[in-house]
């Protein structure tokens, strides 16, 4: 009887968290769209292979606006959801098994990408952007010669998760010491209840100020560059990784109220209307686009306004999506179940798939924003199809 009860509880718990799988699908789709926009010239316009068509001003503004909105929250949210299950996984498996599984799941794709995939994509980039005319084998010595940091491409996300896994095991080991244990008890008494709107407000404001300070004082973070990690958002990622673990421990995802969801949805909509004013004041109409560092032309006032806007938008969208998906999308069809099981594989393979797709459709002559919109559903379908196929390869399911 006890075994049946345990299995029923396990199934019920899994059912209650189906909306998290659906959120992972949604965020993975946003990853695809985000990089597709860059491939078609939006934002920085630096992809391995960019569409050769001339991008007009309207297309750039539309795609960059969506790109900035997306950038404000989607990777931070992915980190939060990724860390959410870490405490439970560590508790069930112990340090040795936990690290071993993380090395297999994260380390193997990272090594394959660094050694095999990224050099091939870099070769494509050299041909298009630097006019390189030699063979791949002529390119390879040059690639190695100018290698000045881990070239992990978009798999920097996987690298951060691997670093975080080691840091989490270290933290658990340090927690055995009395001073750390006392500090954890002190913190626990303050954060165990559902966070109020006032507390959320101060977290968002504090995060905005920290991000602003990072962008002002550490324009070129040599340590992050050495590891191949992006500047400008790293503090957000660390904070949201930590919040993800706290959310698991104190059941915050389930405790957030419907009213909080409505309030922060309203905040997000209000902030959306503010963004054009911030960008115009920063000089975007004059080609001044530097939202993530003080070295690109934006003055401190523009950087401060954008940093605070961005972190409030991040918090508002995350809360809105968590509550809405929990209430409305806590179920799965056969299709979404399959997609959910392939999200990690899709993240790993989407870069070469998008690069190949942009190259294959290079001769289709349309305005960049129209072309990007039309290609988006094709790109999403292809990425999930390739991810599903790759997972069928021998040993791939153990990793992906």
SEDRENSE-310512 format. One line per field, with one value per residue (C-alpha): residue number from 1; residue in three letters; x, y, z. Coordinates in steps of 0.001 Angstrom, whole numbers, plus 500000, padded with zeros to 6 digits. Example, Ala and Ser with C-alpha at 12.3 -4.5 7.8 and 13.67 -1.06 7.14 Angstrom:
<rs>
nr: (1_2) .
rest: (Ala_Ser) .
u: (512300_513670) .
v: (495500_498940) .
w: (507800_507140) .
</rs>
This chain:
<rs>
nr: (1_2_3_4_5_6_7_8_9_10_11_12_13_14_15_16_17_18_19_20_21_22_23_24_25_26_27_28_29_30_31_32_33_34_35_36_37_38_39_40_41_42_43_44_45_46_47_48_49_50_51_52_53_54_55_56_57_58_59_60_61_62_63_64_65_66_67_68_69_70_71_72_73_74_75_76_77_78_79_80_81_82_83_84_85_86_87_88_89_90_91_92_93_94_95_96_97_98_99_100_101_102_103_104_105_106_107_108_109_110_111_112_113_114_115_116_117_118_119_120_121_122_123_124_125_126_127_128_129_130_131_132_133_134_135_136_137_138_139_140_141_142_143_144_145_146_147_148_149_150_151_152_153_154_155_156_157_158_159_160_161_162_163_164_165_166_167_168_169_170_171_172_173_174_175_176_177_178_179_180_181_182_183_184_185_186_187_188_189_190_191_192_193_194_195_196_197_198_199_200_201_202_203_204_205_206_207_208_209_210_211_212_213_214_215_216_217_218_219_220_221_222_223_224_225_226_227_228_229_230_231_232_233_234_235_236_237_238_239_240_241_242_243_244_245_246_247_248_249_250_251_252_253_254_255_256_257_258_259_260_261_262_263_264_265_266_267_268_269_270_271_272_273_274_275_276_277_278_279_280_281_282_283_284_285_286_287_288_289_290_291_292_293_294_295_296_297_298_299_300_301_302_303_304_305_306_307_308_309_310_311_312_313_314_315_316_317_318_319_320_321_322_323_324_325_326_327_328_329_330_331_332_333_334_335_336_337_338_339_340_341_342_343_344_345_346_347_348_349_350_351_352_353_354_355_356_357_358_359_360_361_362_363_364_365_366_367_368_369_370_371_372_373_374_375_376_377_378_379_380_381_382_383_384_385_386_387_388_389_390_391_392_393_394_395_396_397_398_399_400) .
rest: (Unk_Unk_Unk_Unk_Unk_Unk_Unk_Unk_Unk_Unk_Unk_Unk_Unk_Unk_Unk_Unk_Unk_Unk_Unk_Unk_Unk_Unk_Unk_Unk_Unk_Unk_Unk_Unk_Unk_Unk_Unk_Unk_Unk_Unk_Unk_Unk_Unk_Unk_Unk_Unk_Unk_Unk_Unk_Unk_Unk_Unk_Unk_Unk_Unk_Unk_Unk_Unk_Unk_Unk_Unk_Unk_Unk_Unk_Unk_Unk_Unk_Unk_Unk_Unk_Unk_Unk_Unk_Unk_Unk_Unk_Unk_Unk_Unk_Unk_Unk_Unk_Unk_Unk_Unk_Unk_Unk_Unk_Unk_Unk_Unk_Unk_Unk_Unk_Unk_Unk_Unk_Unk_Unk_Unk_Unk_Unk_Unk_Unk_Unk_Unk_Unk_Unk_Unk_Unk_Unk_Unk_Unk_Unk_Unk_Unk_Unk_Unk_Unk_Unk_Unk_Unk_Unk_Unk_Unk_Unk_Unk_Unk_Unk_Unk_Unk_Unk_Unk_Unk_Unk_Unk_Unk_Unk_Unk_Unk_Unk_Unk_Unk_Unk_Unk_Unk_Unk_Unk_Unk_Unk_Unk_Unk_Unk_Unk_Unk_Unk_Unk_Unk_Unk_Unk_Unk_Unk_Unk_Unk_Unk_Unk_Unk_Unk_Unk_Unk_Unk_Unk_Unk_Unk_Unk_Unk_Unk_Unk_Unk_Unk_Unk_Unk_Unk_Unk_Unk_Unk_Unk_Unk_Unk_Unk_Unk_Unk_Unk_Unk_Unk_Unk_Unk_Unk_Unk_Unk_Unk_Unk_Unk_Unk_Unk_Unk_Unk_Unk_Unk_Unk_Unk_Unk_Unk_Unk_Unk_Unk_Unk_Unk_Unk_Unk_Unk_Unk_Unk_Unk_Unk_Unk_Unk_Unk_Unk_Unk_Unk_Unk_Unk_Unk_Unk_Unk_Unk_Unk_Unk_Unk_Unk_Unk_Unk_Unk_Unk_Unk_Unk_Unk_Unk_Unk_Unk_Unk_Unk_Unk_Unk_Unk_Unk_Unk_Unk_Unk_Unk_Unk_Unk_Unk_Unk_Unk_Unk_Unk_Unk_Unk_Unk_Unk_Unk_Unk_Unk_Unk_Unk_Unk_Unk_Unk_Unk_Unk_Unk_Unk_Unk_Unk_Unk_Unk_Unk_Unk_Unk_Unk_Unk_Unk_Unk_Unk_Unk_Unk_Unk_Unk_Unk_Unk_Unk_Unk_Unk_Unk_Unk_Unk_Unk_Unk_Unk_Unk_Unk_Unk_Unk_Unk_Unk_Unk_Unk_Unk_Unk_Unk_Unk_Unk_Unk_Unk_Unk_Unk_Unk_Unk_Unk_Unk_Unk_Unk_Unk_Unk_Unk_Unk_Unk_Unk_Unk_Unk_Unk_Unk_Unk_Unk_Unk_Unk_Unk_Unk_Unk_Unk_Unk_Unk_Unk_Unk_Unk_Unk_Unk_Unk_Unk_Unk_Unk_Unk_Unk_Unk_Unk_Unk_Unk_Unk_Unk_Unk_Unk_Unk_Unk_Unk_Unk_Unk_Unk_Unk_Unk_Unk_Unk_Unk_Unk_Unk_Unk_Unk_Unk_Unk_Unk_Unk_Unk_Unk_Unk_Unk_Unk_Unk_Unk_Unk_Unk_Unk_Unk_Unk_Unk_Unk) .
u: (500000_502843_504520_501333_500919_504494_504027_500761_502462_505334_502962_500949_504107_505273_501875_501972_505226_504256_504073_507824_508422_506177_508147_511354_509852_508851_512272_514060_511937_512950_516614_516083_514294_516901_519792_517796_517305_521059_521567_519272_521115_519236_520992_524765_524252_527204_526397_528512_526791_524634_521972_523681_520627_520831_518923_516884_516440_512851_513777_516715_514620_511800_514092_516376_513418_512213_515801_516334_513018_513915_517456_516140_514787_515035_518511_518120_514826_516496_519161_516485_514594_517853_518890_515387_515857_519492_518828_516515_518879_521849_519907_518789_522108_524840_527860_529751_526848_525575_528927_529465_526088_526694_530087_528460_525390_527156_530853_530596_528460_530704_533885_532364_531242_534640_536694_534471_531438_532790_535898_533667_531302_534237_535546_532192_532469_536017_534909_531995_533351_537107_537197_539235_539794_541733_540532_539404_542771_544525_542192_542697_546296_545179_542204_544492_547036_544454_542701_542771_540043_537499_535520_532318_529869_526291_527183_528492_525133_526165_529585_527997_525763_528809_530692_527594_527373_530890_530181_526999_528832_531499_528770_527178_530562_531167_527686_528971_530923_529170_529577_528023_525282_524366_524294_522003_519603_519554_518815_516195_514141_514003_513185_511084_507750_506376_508121_505903_505597_507650_510472_510348_510549_513690_515326_514695_515999_519088_519782_519435_521982_524411_524112_524652_527790_529095_528568_530217_533206_533953_533549_535988_535996_539136_538104_534775_536461_538979_536117_534171_531311_529301_529706_526789_524407_526549_525391_521759_522493_524207_521372_518649_520537_520497_516827_515971_517386_515606_512369_512663_513461_510582_508102_507897_506669_503517_503134_503059_499463_497264_497074_500859_500807_498309_500216_503542_501931_500722_504229_505666_503187_503974_507706_507224_505873_508876_511585_511347_511838_514954_516434_515683_517188_520296_520718_519590_518123_521649_523104_524206_523629_525539_523158_525575_528797_530089_532610_530166_528855_525947_526383_525902_522326_521255_523035_521459_517953_518273_519836_517050_514383_515870_515958_512437_511265_513081_511409_507986_507983_509285_506566_503884_504885_505271_501804_500076_501625_500982_497304_496635_499275_499913_499233_500934_499962_502025_503687_504657_505843_508188_509317_510022_512249_514245_514765_518344_519265_517691_519788_522958_522271_520419_523495_524630_521002_520257_523524_522776_519191_520210_522771_520269_517740_520300_518923_515346_514998_512732_512990_514979_512212_509696_512195_513040_509357_508702_511796_511059_508503_510717_513723_511813_510531_513962_515751_513331_513414_517223_517345_514955_516991_520281_518804_518135_521869_523718_524428_522916_519925_522272_523808_520970) .
v: (500000_502366_501774_502651_505779_506821_506277_508230_511111_511024_511129_513947_515949_515484_516542_519710_520713_520122_523889_524090_521723_523945_527003_525261_524639_528304_529570_527203_528597_532102_531036_530012_533265_535339_533957_533953_537702_538172_536018_538345_541457_542551_543844_543326_541402_539117_535493_532742_533307_536390_536719_538660_540844_544535_545263_548472_550726_549646_545954_546611_548613_546038_543040_544806_545934_542332_541155_543588_542609_538937_539451_541071_537798_534638_533377_534400_532515_529450_529568_529838_526814_524868_525423_524782_521007_521010_520751_517769_516068_516563_515287_512112_511255_512630_514674_512013_510836_514411_515657_512559_513014_516742_516049_513616_515735_519099_518364_516038_518372_521282_519446_518303_521854_523375_520771_519979_522225_525688_525431_524446_527363_529723_528627_529620_533003_533573_532859_535302_538064_537970_536760_533677_531557_528579_525097_524124_522489_525726_527643_525411_526503_530150_529409_527812_530653_533331_531246_533491_532061_529258_529503_527932_529811_529698_526752_529258_528523_524889_525978_528209_525346_523096_525713_526224_522458_522409_525576_524019_520877_523082_525098_521929_520835_524219_524054_521432_524146_525878_529456_528655_526557_529420_531876_529550_529271_533063_533516_530769_532516_535613_534050_530981_532735_533688_536915_539975_542495_544965_542426_541613_545338_545800_542701_544025_547495_546107_543817_546735_548786_545848_545241_548956_548984_545914_547555_550795_549393_546117_546947_544190_541469_539500_536515_536147_536649_533903_531509_532632_534025_537137_540437_542547_539908_537595_539083_538544_534915_534234_535863_533968_530681_531274_532294_529097_526977_529029_528740_524945_524888_527166_526258_529833_528858_527367_530081_533042_534261_534973_538609_538866_537477_540143_542965_542063_541506_545102_546206_544379_546027_549444_548875_547802_551276_552902_551101_553181_556379_554996_553880_557202_559168_556950_557876_554736_556807_558093_554583_554639_551094_550123_548838_546492_548426_551930_551629_551863_555400_555367_557785_556682_557987_555896_552821_553283_553754_550758_548488_549201_548892_545579_543950_545083_543724_540466_540030_541108_538725_535784_536164_536718_533625_531441_532248_532179_528882_527317_528235_527745_525420_522756_519929_518298_516737_514030_516718_518976_515957_515030_518640_518942_515864_517368_520951_520412_518648_521520_524044_522073_521667_524880_526924_524812_524232_527980_528734_526130_527357_531014_529935_527731_530589_533301_533869_534519_538283_539836_542595_541252_541455_539759_537068_536490_536145_533683_531604_531442_528561_526639_527141_526044_522899_521989_522554_520331_517700_517600_517589_514624_512733_513385_512001_508690_508173_505602_506898_510304_509938_509470_512852_514864) .
w: (500000_500871_497504_495627_497720_496977_493233_493260_495071_492602_489607_491184_491873_488285_486971_489060_487358_483729_483235_483887_480965_478849_479914_478865_475420_475154_476245_473857_471015_472128_471940_468317_467442_469289_467272_464049_464484_464768_461684_459741_460879_463990_467139_466713_463457_464227_463462_461936_458602_458132_455479_452646_451987_452819_456027_456067_459093_459811_459852_462164_464658_464773_465193_467673_469806_470140_470669_473566_475152_474840_476115_479269_480663_478565_479503_483131_483233_481690_484402_487088_485769_485341_488962_490316_490351_491512_495281_494839_492406_494729_497726_495913_494276_496509_495448_493470_491296_490881_489536_487395_485702_485187_483602_481177_480428_480229_479741_476725_474535_475555_474515_471203_470449_471272_469381_466393_465848_466598_464371_461434_462082_462573_459162_457656_459393_458114_454544_454637_456847_456304_452709_453589_450463_451744_452688_456154_456804_455828_458109_461158_462008_461810_464051_466643_466339_467203_469862_472946_475196_475292_472059_473335_471118_472401_474637_477179_478843_479286_480552_483219_484354_484677_486715_488842_489491_490926_492926_494330_495482_497086_498811_500175_501501_503155_504677_507094_508884_511754_510511_507103_508678_511039_508136_506129_509093_509426_505710_505745_508405_506185_502813_503629_503028_499635_498529_498716_495891_497932_498344_494636_493861_495945_494448_490929_491831_493549_490617_488204_490170_490339_486596_485926_488103_486272_482876_484009_485882_484103_480423_479479_482092_481243_483339_481549_478181_478981_479710_476635_478740_477824_479645_480764_482138_484228_487545_486533_485712_489057_491015_489134_489504_493268_493275_491374_494213_496863_494892_495005_498710_499697_496937_495620_492149_493651_496293_493904_493790_490772_491890_491840_488326_487247_488956_487383_483991_484241_485198_482171_479795_481250_480917_477311_476529_478232_476229_472998_475021_476723_473400_471663_474574_474370_470681_468897_466039_465375_465279_468922_470190_473325_476018_477779_478350_478943_476126_473227_473405_475828_478743_482352_482531_479552_480909_484345_482943_480643_483309_485802_483085_481965_485401_486293_482939_483657_487033_485742_482785_484824_487464_484813_482853_485941_487242_483861_482766_486172_485987_482260_480791_483405_480946_477964_474666_473000_470894_473801_475792_472936_472532_476258_476194_473321_474565_475728_472487_470530_472423_471650_467901_467027_466072_463091_462068_461974_460181_457502_457128_456712_454109_452242_451970_451155_447626_448757_448297_450942_453527_456467_459066_456721_455829_459489_460401_457555_458362_462111_462078_459640_461915_465018_463275_461887_465201_467117_464358_464308_468112_468182_465563_467366_470592_468808_468170_470292_473826_472950_475286_478245_477415_475897) .
</rs>
